[in-house]
Amino acid sequence: MDTVIKGIVGFVGGLGTVLLAVLPITILWYVLTGGTVFGMDVVANLTSLINTFGNGGFTGLIALLIVCSFFIKK
């Protein structure tokens, strides 16, 4: 059972690493071509996310800190 859980955690961690590597490429693609990637407007989604945190006040700051903690390697 422990091996299965480690395998799943490793897979999800690897998938997250790949997605974080693709994010700058999709932003660059949008800036250069103005087109979406896989039907998603990455820049609009990021802008919306930042606006949501900004409009949240103190709660938005706490949520932003929690989200940032996911991306810090321990």
Backbone as CSV, one residue per row, in Angstrom:
resi,resn,N_x,N_y,N_z,CA_x,CA_y,CA_z,C_x,C_y,C_z
1,MET,0.827,-1.192,0.000,0.000,0.000,0.000,0.868,1.251,0.000
2,ASP,1.947,1.197,0.753,2.851,2.338,0.832,3.491,2.620,-0.526
3,THR,3.780,1.579,-1.268,4.376,1.735,-2.590,3.403,2.407,-3.559
4,VAL,2.140,2.062,-3.462,1.119,2.653,-4.330,0.982,4.148,-4.049
5,ILE,0.948,4.511,-2.783,0.812,5.921,-2.406,2.032,6.709,-2.865
6,LYS,3.217,6.151,-2.687,4.430,6.828,-3.159,4.419,6.987,-4.677
7,GLY,3.903,5.991,-5.380,3.802,6.078,-6.838,2.844,7.172,-7.277
8,ILE,1.711,7.274,-6.606,0.731,8.307,-6.944,1.287,9.689,-6.634
9,VAL,1.922,9.847,-5.472,2.507,11.138,-5.101,3.606,11.525,-6.087
10,GLY,4.411,10.582,-6.505,5.455,10.849,-7.489,4.879,11.264,-8.839
11,PHE,3.809,10.597,-9.250,3.165,10.934,-10.525,2.576,12.334,-10.494
12,VAL,1.856,12.665,-9.423,1.237,13.986,-9.308,2.315,15.070,-9.225
13,GLY,3.394,14.797,-8.500,4.497,15.754,-8.418,5.160,15.970,-9.767
14,GLY,5.360,14.904,-10.518,5.942,15.024,-11.857,5.031,15.759,-12.812
15,LEU,3.740,15.508,-12.720,2.770,16.196,-13.562,2.750,17.694,-13.249
16,GLY,2.823,18.033,-11.971,2.883,19.441,-11.580,4.129,20.123,-12.103
17,THR,5.254,19.419,-12.078,6.507,19.975,-12.593,6.410,20.235,-14.092
18,VAL,5.813,19.315,-14.813,5.653,19.494,-16.261,4.737,20.682,-16.555
19,LEU,3.638,20.799,-15.829,2.709,21.905,-16.060,3.345,23.248,-15.725
20,LEU,4.155,23.313,-14.677,4.840,24.557,-14.340,5.913,24.898,-15.367
21,ALA,6.448,23.904,-16.052,7.424,24.165,-17.109,6.727,24.643,-18.384
22,VAL,5.502,24.210,-18.614,4.763,24.580,-19.812,4.158,25.980,-19.681
23,LEU,3.887,26.429,-18.470,3.243,27.718,-18.255,3.983,28.891,-18.898
24,PRO,5.298,29.058,-18.697,5.973,30.176,-19.375,5.942,30.069,-20.900
25,ILE,5.950,28.861,-21.415,5.900,28.666,-22.861,4.540,29.109,-23.403
26,THR,3.474,28.796,-22.683,2.143,29.208,-23.140,1.980,30.723,-23.070
27,ILE,2.555,31.360,-22.050,2.495,32.823,-21.956,3.267,33.448,-23.122
28,LEU,4.442,32.921,-23.395,5.236,33.425,-24.514,4.506,33.226,-25.837
29,TRP,3.865,32.084,-26.032,3.108,31.809,-27.244,1.981,32.829,-27.413
30,TYR,1.279,33.130,-26.305,0.180,34.086,-26.373,0.691,35.480,-26.727
31,VAL,1.824,35.873,-26.136,2.377,37.197,-26.408,2.842,37.308,-27.858
32,LEU,3.470,36.274,-28.388,4.001,36.325,-29.745,2.934,36.184,-30.818
33,THR,1.950,35.318,-30.593,0.978,35.030,-31.639,-0.407,35.588,-31.358
34,GLY,-0.721,35.832,-30.093,-2.063,36.284,-29.736,-3.084,35.163,-29.714
35,GLY,-2.640,33.942,-29.960,-3.544,32.794,-29.989,-3.551,32.036,-28.674
36,THR,-4.578,31.271,-28.475,-4.690,30.472,-27.260,-3.959,29.144,-27.436
37,VAL,-3.691,28.510,-26.324,-3.048,27.202,-26.322,-4.054,26.207,-25.752
38,PHE,-4.373,25.186,-26.524,-5.361,24.172,-26.155,-6.709,24.791,-25.813
39,GLY,-7.044,25.915,-26.451,-8.328,26.566,-26.223,-8.411,27.355,-24.925
40,MET,-7.281,27.539,-24.240,-7.272,28.268,-22.973,-6.523,29.578,-23.145
41,ASP,-7.079,30.646,-22.640,-6.417,31.943,-22.639,-5.674,32.075,-21.309
42,VAL,-4.418,31.688,-21.308,-3.629,31.602,-20.083,-3.452,32.971,-19.449
43,VAL,-3.200,33.994,-20.239,-2.968,35.333,-19.701,-4.241,35.860,-19.025
44,ALA,-5.391,35.656,-19.628,-6.651,36.100,-19.023,-6.922,35.350,-17.719
45,ASN,-6.613,34.063,-17.695,-6.809,33.280,-16.475,-5.889,33.752,-15.357
46,LEU,-4.631,34.035,-15.682,-3.702,34.529,-14.663,-4.110,35.914,-14.167
47,THR,-4.560,36.769,-15.074,-5.023,38.100,-14.686,-6.226,38.001,-13.758
48,SER,-7.137,37.126,-14.071,-8.311,36.919,-13.223,-7.915,36.404,-11.850
49,LEU,-6.961,35.484,-11.809,-6.501,34.938,-10.528,-5.852,36.018,-9.672
50,ILE,-5.019,36.849,-10.274,-4.352,37.924,-9.536,-5.382,38.948,-9.044
51,ASN,-6.367,39.280,-9.882,-7.421,40.209,-9.458,-8.241,39.647,-8.305
52,THR,-8.494,38.348,-8.331,-9.243,37.717,-7.251,-8.480,37.818,-5.934
53,PHE,-7.179,37.553,-5.976,-6.379,37.683,-4.757,-6.336,39.139,-4.294
54,GLY,-6.217,40.066,-5.234,-6.143,41.479,-4.889,-7.426,42.016,-4.291
55,ASN,-8.561,41.551,-4.788,-9.853,42.009,-4.275,-10.243,41.324,-2.980
56,GLY,-9.514,40.291,-2.610,-9.847,39.530,-1.410,-9.374,40.164,-0.122
57,GLY,-8.563,41.222,-0.199,-8.059,41.864,1.020,-7.164,40.929,1.808
58,PHE,-7.375,40.881,3.105,-6.551,40.046,3.976,-6.765,38.565,3.671
59,THR,-8.001,38.205,3.381,-8.291,36.805,3.028,-7.583,36.415,1.743
60,GLY,-7.533,37.330,0.781,-6.807,37.071,-0.457,-5.324,36.890,-0.220
61,LEU,-4.769,37.674,0.710,-3.353,37.540,1.051,-3.066,36.185,1.674
62,ILE,-3.918,35.751,2.577,-3.739,34.434,3.201,-3.858,33.327,2.157
63,ALA,-4.837,33.438,1.255,-5.001,32.433,0.198,-3.792,32.412,-0.718
64,LEU,-3.246,33.598,-1.036,-2.058,33.670,-1.879,-0.866,33.006,-1.205
65,LEU,-0.710,33.225,0.088,0.388,32.581,0.823,0.233,31.063,0.839
66,ILE,-0.982,30.588,0.968,-1.215,29.139,0.950,-0.885,28.559,-0.422
67,VAL,-1.320,29.236,-1.475,-1.025,28.763,-2.838,0.483,28.779,-3.078
68,CYS,1.175,29.839,-2.651,2.629,29.925,-2.832,3.351,28.823,-2.072
69,SER,2.805,28.422,-0.930,3.479,27.378,-0.146,3.496,26.039,-0.888
70,PHE,2.583,25.834,-1.829,2.574,24.597,-2.605,3.759,24.524,-3.560
71,PHE,4.284,25.676,-3.957,5.328,25.713,-4.959,6.737,25.834,-4.371
72,ILE,6.840,25.889,-3.057,8.144,25.985,-2.394,8.653,24.580,-2.125
73,LYS,9.861,24.301,-2.613,10.458,22.975,-2.388,10.940,22.889,-0.941
74,LYS,10.657,21.788,-0.315,11.052,21.598,1.088,12.197,20.633,1.191
